[in-house]
Amino acid sequence: MKLDILAFGAHPDDVELSCSGTIINEIKKGKLAGIVDLTRGELGTRGTAAIRDEEAAKAATIMGLSVRENLNMADGFFELSEANKLAVVKMIRKYRPEVVFANAFDDRHPDHGRGSKMVSDACFLSGLVKVETILNNEKQTAWRPKVIYHYIQDRYFKPDFIVDISDSMDQRILALKSICIPIL
Ligand SMILES: [Zn+2]
């Protein structure tokens, strides 16, 4: 399945908290969107990884996502390793999005900055034909998204553009209600 938008979050609530309104806007226009979470958020103060899986699935349904996957990296401790970058490359090549959303460059939670760098690097690497990846026994083809947008979460930074999500606000609030309000 080819997606228009693929949003990555270090934790399974980053995307909902930061840019779910924008994604819902685009889905309403007929675009196909998905979320890939890097970790299961197992270090979150409230709840467990299993609860977060359920919440993430619920939020995905409310938002109208076509797919939601989790790469099961170590919450709090994942590294910018070759293996982790290739895991992200595989997702980019699997869904061939035009637009990628990623965490903020620098944020309160250190995973957000590292996640941001991981996804940016992977978007570049994914376009290199000599970076070989295999998924389900099939060699993947290179794919580079047209653009990466970094969303604001905890720390403010001056946005390059803003999106009017008034028409998607109710749906966004429903999606947020289905996830834990995090204390990270
Ligand atoms: Zn987070």
py3Dmol code that shows the C-alpha trace and the ligand (Angstrom):
import py3Dmol

protein = """\
ATOM      1  CA  MET A   1       0.000   0.000   0.000  1.00  0.00           C
ATOM      2  CA  LYS A   2       1.307   3.418  -0.919  1.00  0.00           C
ATOM      3  CA  LEU A   3       0.613   6.221   1.542  1.00  0.00           C
ATOM      4  CA  ASP A   4       0.580   9.980   0.989  1.00  0.00           C
ATOM      5  CA  ILE A   5       1.684  10.730   4.541  1.00  0.00           C
ATOM      6  CA  LEU A   6       3.732   8.674   6.972  1.00  0.00           C
ATOM      7  CA  ALA A   7       4.094  10.131  10.471  1.00  0.00           C
ATOM      8  CA  PHE A   8       6.767   8.863  12.843  1.00  0.00           C
ATOM      9  CA  GLY A   9       6.737   9.305  16.597  1.00  0.00           C
ATOM     10  CA  ALA A  10       9.318   8.236  19.168  1.00  0.00           C
ATOM     11  CA  HIS A  11       6.422   7.246  21.462  1.00  0.00           C
ATOM     12  CA  PRO A  12       2.899   6.049  20.689  1.00  0.00           C
ATOM     13  CA  ASP A  13       1.239   9.377  21.477  1.00  0.00           C
ATOM     14  CA  ASP A  14       3.684  11.890  19.999  1.00  0.00           C
ATOM     15  CA  VAL A  15       1.865  12.075  16.679  1.00  0.00           C
ATOM     16  CA  GLU A  16      -1.589  12.374  18.271  1.00  0.00           C
ATOM     17  CA  LEU A  17      -0.425  15.144  20.583  1.00  0.00           C
ATOM     18  CA  SER A  18       1.474  17.087  17.944  1.00  0.00           C
ATOM     19  CA  CYS A  19      -0.007  16.814  14.481  1.00  0.00           C
ATOM     20  CA  SER A  20      -3.138  14.637  14.534  1.00  0.00           C
ATOM     21  CA  GLY A  21      -5.305  17.578  13.439  1.00  0.00           C
ATOM     22  CA  THR A  22      -3.220  18.066  10.296  1.00  0.00           C
ATOM     23  CA  ILE A  23      -3.323  14.363   9.508  1.00  0.00           C
ATOM     24  CA  ILE A  24      -7.110  14.203  10.014  1.00  0.00           C
ATOM     25  CA  ASN A  25      -7.471  17.240   7.701  1.00  0.00           C
ATOM     26  CA  GLU A  26      -5.594  15.409   4.952  1.00  0.00           C
ATOM     27  CA  ILE A  27      -7.442  12.111   5.444  1.00  0.00           C
ATOM     28  CA  LYS A  28     -10.727  14.012   5.059  1.00  0.00           C
ATOM     29  CA  LYS A  29      -9.445  15.249   1.697  1.00  0.00           C
ATOM     30  CA  GLY A  30      -8.932  11.641   0.623  1.00  0.00           C
ATOM     31  CA  LYS A  31      -5.232  11.269   1.396  1.00  0.00           C
ATOM     32  CA  LEU A  32      -3.909   8.005   2.834  1.00  0.00           C
ATOM     33  CA  ALA A  33      -1.939   8.333   6.048  1.00  0.00           C
ATOM     34  CA  GLY A  34      -0.235   6.067   8.563  1.00  0.00           C
ATOM     35  CA  ILE A  35       1.767   6.232  11.769  1.00  0.00           C
ATOM     36  CA  VAL A  36       4.903   4.335  12.693  1.00  0.00           C
ATOM     37  CA  ASP A  37       5.860   4.534  16.361  1.00  0.00           C
ATOM     38  CA  LEU A  38       9.511   3.842  17.149  1.00  0.00           C
ATOM     39  CA  THR A  39       8.901   2.526  20.689  1.00  0.00           C
ATOM     40  CA  ARG A  40       5.949   1.169  22.672  1.00  0.00           C
ATOM     41  CA  GLY A  41       6.347   3.870  25.324  1.00  0.00           C
ATOM     42  CA  GLU A  42       7.096   1.282  27.993  1.00  0.00           C
ATOM     43  CA  LEU A  43       8.827   3.809  30.254  1.00  0.00           C
ATOM     44  CA  GLY A  44       5.795   6.106  30.445  1.00  0.00           C
ATOM     45  CA  THR A  45       4.946   6.817  34.085  1.00  0.00           C
ATOM     46  CA  ARG A  46       1.272   5.908  33.625  1.00  0.00           C
ATOM     47  CA  GLY A  47       0.066   2.747  31.924  1.00  0.00           C
ATOM     48  CA  THR A  48       1.914  -0.153  30.340  1.00  0.00           C
ATOM     49  CA  ALA A  49       3.139  -0.982  26.848  1.00  0.00           C
ATOM     50  CA  ALA A  50       0.130  -3.283  26.374  1.00  0.00           C
ATOM     51  CA  ILE A  51      -2.306  -0.509  27.332  1.00  0.00           C
ATOM     52  CA  ARG A  52      -0.516   1.846  24.976  1.00  0.00           C
ATOM     53  CA  ASP A  53      -0.852  -0.668  22.119  1.00  0.00           C
ATOM     54  CA  GLU A  54      -4.615  -0.702  22.650  1.00  0.00           C
ATOM     55  CA  GLU A  55      -4.839   3.071  22.925  1.00  0.00           C
ATOM     56  CA  ALA A  56      -2.745   3.551  19.806  1.00  0.00           C
ATOM     57  CA  ALA A  57      -5.024   1.220  17.851  1.00  0.00           C
ATOM     58  CA  LYS A  58      -8.101   3.098  19.078  1.00  0.00           C
ATOM     59  CA  ALA A  59      -6.626   6.460  18.158  1.00  0.00           C
ATOM     60  CA  ALA A  60      -5.697   5.088  14.722  1.00  0.00           C
ATOM     61  CA  THR A  61      -9.314   4.121  14.076  1.00  0.00           C
ATOM     62  CA  ILE A  62     -10.617   7.496  15.229  1.00  0.00           C
ATOM     63  CA  MET A  63      -8.117   9.334  13.014  1.00  0.00           C
ATOM     64  CA  GLY A  64      -8.911   7.133  10.012  1.00  0.00           C
ATOM     65  CA  LEU A  65      -5.349   5.901   9.535  1.00  0.00           C
ATOM     66  CA  SER A  66      -4.659   3.275   6.882  1.00  0.00           C
ATOM     67  CA  VAL A  67      -1.855   1.688   8.907  1.00  0.00           C
ATOM     68  CA  ARG A  68      -0.160   1.902  12.265  1.00  0.00           C
ATOM     69  CA  GLU A  69       3.028   0.006  13.047  1.00  0.00           C
ATOM     70  CA  ASN A  70       5.438  -0.129  15.951  1.00  0.00           C
ATOM     71  CA  LEU A  71       9.168  -0.747  15.545  1.00  0.00           C
ATOM     72  CA  ASN A  72       9.572  -1.828  19.170  1.00  0.00           C
ATOM     73  CA  MET A  73      12.811   0.067  19.797  1.00  0.00           C
ATOM     74  CA  ALA A  74      13.883   0.624  23.421  1.00  0.00           C
ATOM     75  CA  ASP A  75      11.986   3.512  24.975  1.00  0.00           C
ATOM     76  CA  GLY A  76      14.454   5.981  26.459  1.00  0.00           C
ATOM     77  CA  PHE A  77      17.505   4.126  25.185  1.00  0.00           C
ATOM     78  CA  PHE A  78      17.233   3.532  21.445  1.00  0.00           C
ATOM     79  CA  GLU A  79      20.337   4.531  19.551  1.00  0.00           C
ATOM     80  CA  LEU A  80      20.991   5.996  16.139  1.00  0.00           C
ATOM     81  CA  SER A  81      22.368   2.633  15.043  1.00  0.00           C
ATOM     82  CA  GLU A  82      22.552   1.161  11.572  1.00  0.00           C
ATOM     83  CA  ALA A  83      19.980  -1.484  12.504  1.00  0.00           C
ATOM     84  CA  ASN A  84      17.487   1.088  13.786  1.00  0.00           C
ATOM     85  CA  LYS A  85      17.948   3.383  10.794  1.00  0.00           C
ATOM     86  CA  LEU A  86      17.409   0.444   8.449  1.00  0.00           C
ATOM     87  CA  ALA A  87      14.224  -0.488  10.311  1.00  0.00           C
ATOM     88  CA  VAL A  88      12.926   3.021   9.560  1.00  0.00           C
ATOM     89  CA  VAL A  89      14.147   2.810   5.939  1.00  0.00           C
ATOM     90  CA  LYS A  90      12.107  -0.379   5.538  1.00  0.00           C
ATOM     91  CA  MET A  91       8.947   1.432   6.639  1.00  0.00           C
ATOM     92  CA  ILE A  92       9.610   4.334   4.246  1.00  0.00           C
ATOM     93  CA  ARG A  93      10.168   1.945   1.339  1.00  0.00           C
ATOM     94  CA  LYS A  94       7.171  -0.176   2.309  1.00  0.00           C
ATOM     95  CA  TYR A  95       4.735   2.769   2.313  1.00  0.00           C
ATOM     96  CA  ARG A  96       6.472   5.152  -0.152  1.00  0.00           C
ATOM     97  CA  PRO A  97       5.046   8.355   1.374  1.00  0.00           C
ATOM     98  CA  GLU A  98       5.349  11.738  -0.328  1.00  0.00           C
ATOM     99  CA  VAL A  99       5.374  13.497   3.039  1.00  0.00           C
ATOM    100  CA  VAL A 100       6.964  12.384   6.297  1.00  0.00           C
ATOM    101  CA  PHE A 101       6.239  13.862   9.712  1.00  0.00           C
ATOM    102  CA  ALA A 102       8.862  13.527  12.440  1.00  0.00           C
ATOM    103  CA  ASN A 103       9.478  14.668  16.004  1.00  0.00           C
ATOM    104  CA  ALA A 104      10.951  18.080  16.813  1.00  0.00           C
ATOM    105  CA  PHE A 105      14.731  18.495  16.384  1.00  0.00           C
ATOM    106  CA  ASP A 106      15.165  19.247  20.063  1.00  0.00           C
ATOM    107  CA  ASP A 107      12.571  18.684  22.763  1.00  0.00           C
ATOM    108  CA  ARG A 108      12.112  18.023  26.457  1.00  0.00           C
ATOM    109  CA  HIS A 109      12.265  14.240  26.037  1.00  0.00           C
ATOM    110  CA  PRO A 110      15.655  13.236  24.578  1.00  0.00           C
ATOM    111  CA  ASP A 111      13.985  10.450  22.527  1.00  0.00           C
ATOM    112  CA  HIS A 112      12.208  13.108  20.476  1.00  0.00           C
ATOM    113  CA  GLY A 113      15.439  14.706  19.223  1.00  0.00           C
ATOM    114  CA  ARG A 114      17.021  11.316  18.543  1.00  0.00           C
ATOM    115  CA  GLY A 115      13.851  10.087  16.834  1.00  0.00           C
ATOM    116  CA  SER A 116      13.834  13.190  14.682  1.00  0.00           C
ATOM    117  CA  LYS A 117      17.435  12.617  13.581  1.00  0.00           C
ATOM    118  CA  MET A 118      16.775   8.915  12.989  1.00  0.00           C
ATOM    119  CA  VAL A 119      13.831   9.606  10.685  1.00  0.00           C
ATOM    120  CA  SER A 120      15.663  12.397   8.806  1.00  0.00           C
ATOM    121  CA  ASP A 121      18.680  10.156   8.224  1.00  0.00           C
ATOM    122  CA  ALA A 122      16.453   7.262   7.185  1.00  0.00           C
ATOM    123  CA  CYS A 123      14.565   9.410   4.652  1.00  0.00           C
ATOM    124  CA  PHE A 124      17.882  10.213   2.992  1.00  0.00           C
ATOM    125  CA  LEU A 125      19.273   6.671   3.184  1.00  0.00           C
ATOM    126  CA  SER A 126      16.016   5.257   1.841  1.00  0.00           C
ATOM    127  CA  GLY A 127      16.692   7.057  -1.441  1.00  0.00           C
ATOM    128  CA  LEU A 128      20.077   5.418  -1.947  1.00  0.00           C
ATOM    129  CA  VAL A 129      19.850   2.386  -4.227  1.00  0.00           C
ATOM    130  CA  LYS A 130      22.954   0.844  -2.700  1.00  0.00           C
ATOM    131  CA  VAL A 131      21.328   0.709   0.732  1.00  0.00           C
ATOM    132  CA  GLU A 132      19.734  -2.689   0.390  1.00  0.00           C
ATOM    133  CA  THR A 133      16.786  -3.794   2.491  1.00  0.00           C
ATOM    134  CA  ILE A 134      14.658  -6.892   2.391  1.00  0.00           C
ATOM    135  CA  LEU A 135      11.121  -7.101   3.719  1.00  0.00           C
ATOM    136  CA  ASN A 136       9.107 -10.333   3.674  1.00  0.00           C
ATOM    137  CA  ASN A 137      11.798 -11.972   1.516  1.00  0.00           C
ATOM    138  CA  GLU A 138      11.539  -9.256  -1.114  1.00  0.00           C
ATOM    139  CA  LYS A 139      14.214  -6.749  -1.980  1.00  0.00           C
ATOM    140  CA  GLN A 140      12.807  -3.255  -1.531  1.00  0.00           C
ATOM    141  CA  THR A 141      13.210  -0.434  -4.014  1.00  0.00           C
ATOM    142  CA  ALA A 142      14.727   2.900  -3.051  1.00  0.00           C
ATOM    143  CA  TRP A 143      12.273   5.651  -2.154  1.00  0.00           C
ATOM    144  CA  ARG A 144      12.877   9.174  -0.898  1.00  0.00           C
ATOM    145  CA  PRO A 145       9.948  11.232   0.428  1.00  0.00           C
ATOM    146  CA  LYS A 146       9.590  14.702  -1.067  1.00  0.00           C
ATOM    147  CA  VAL A 147       9.590  16.485   2.259  1.00  0.00           C
ATOM    148  CA  ILE A 148       9.949  15.983   6.024  1.00  0.00           C
ATOM    149  CA  TYR A 149       8.004  18.174   8.439  1.00  0.00           C
ATOM    150  CA  HIS A 150       9.035  18.311  12.092  1.00  0.00           C
ATOM    151  CA  TYR A 151       6.135  18.887  14.456  1.00  0.00           C
ATOM    152  CA  ILE A 152       6.124  20.980  17.618  1.00  0.00           C
ATOM    153  CA  GLN A 153       5.470  19.013  20.815  1.00  0.00           C
ATOM    154  CA  ASP A 154       6.783  20.178  24.215  1.00  0.00           C
ATOM    155  CA  ARG A 155       9.166  23.003  23.377  1.00  0.00           C
ATOM    156  CA  TYR A 156       8.074  25.852  21.176  1.00  0.00           C
ATOM    157  CA  PHE A 157      10.053  26.684  18.074  1.00  0.00           C
ATOM    158  CA  LYS A 158       9.099  29.123  15.364  1.00  0.00           C
ATOM    159  CA  PRO A 159       7.061  27.176  12.810  1.00  0.00           C
ATOM    160  CA  ASP A 160       7.673  27.563   9.060  1.00  0.00           C
ATOM    161  CA  PHE A 161       3.937  27.213   8.540  1.00  0.00           C
ATOM    162  CA  ILE A 162       0.806  26.539  10.519  1.00  0.00           C
ATOM    163  CA  VAL A 163      -2.292  24.535   9.595  1.00  0.00           C
ATOM    164  CA  ASP A 164      -5.884  25.480  10.416  1.00  0.00           C
ATOM    165  CA  ILE A 165      -7.314  22.369  12.062  1.00  0.00           C
ATOM    166  CA  SER A 166     -10.624  23.904  13.219  1.00  0.00           C
ATOM    167  CA  ASP A 167     -12.667  21.421  11.166  1.00  0.00           C
ATOM    168  CA  SER A 168     -10.752  18.453  12.591  1.00  0.00           C
ATOM    169  CA  MET A 169     -10.604  19.589  16.194  1.00  0.00           C
ATOM    170  CA  ASP A 170     -13.442  17.386  17.505  1.00  0.00           C
ATOM    171  CA  GLN A 171     -11.954  14.273  15.930  1.00  0.00           C
ATOM    172  CA  ARG A 172      -8.501  15.226  17.246  1.00  0.00           C
ATOM    173  CA  ILE A 173      -9.866  15.582  20.787  1.00  0.00           C
ATOM    174  CA  LEU A 174     -11.514  12.153  20.529  1.00  0.00           C
ATOM    175  CA  ALA A 175      -8.184  10.649  19.425  1.00  0.00           C
ATOM    176  CA  LEU A 176      -6.406  12.369  22.321  1.00  0.00           C
ATOM    177  CA  LYS A 177      -8.984  11.098  24.805  1.00  0.00           C
ATOM    178  CA  SER A 178      -8.222   7.548  23.742  1.00  0.00           C
ATOM    179  CA  ILE A 179      -4.537   7.821  24.684  1.00  0.00           C
ATOM    180  CA  CYS A 180      -2.851   8.273  28.064  1.00  0.00           C
ATOM    181  CA  ILE A 181      -2.049  11.835  28.924  1.00  0.00           C
ATOM    182  CA  PRO A 182       1.662  11.317  29.374  1.00  0.00           C
ATOM    183  CA  ILE A 183       3.942  12.335  32.204  1.00  0.00           C
ATOM    184  CA  LEU A 184       7.298  11.712  30.571  1.00  0.00           C
TER     185      LEU A 184
END
"""
ligand_1 = """\
1
ZN
Zn 7.169 11.307 23.328
"""
view = py3Dmol.view(width=600, height=400)
view.addModel(protein, "pdb")
view.setStyle({"model": 0}, {"cartoon": {"style": "trace"}})
view.addModel(ligand_1, "xyz")
view.setStyle({"model": 1}, {"stick": {}})
view.zoomTo()
view.show()
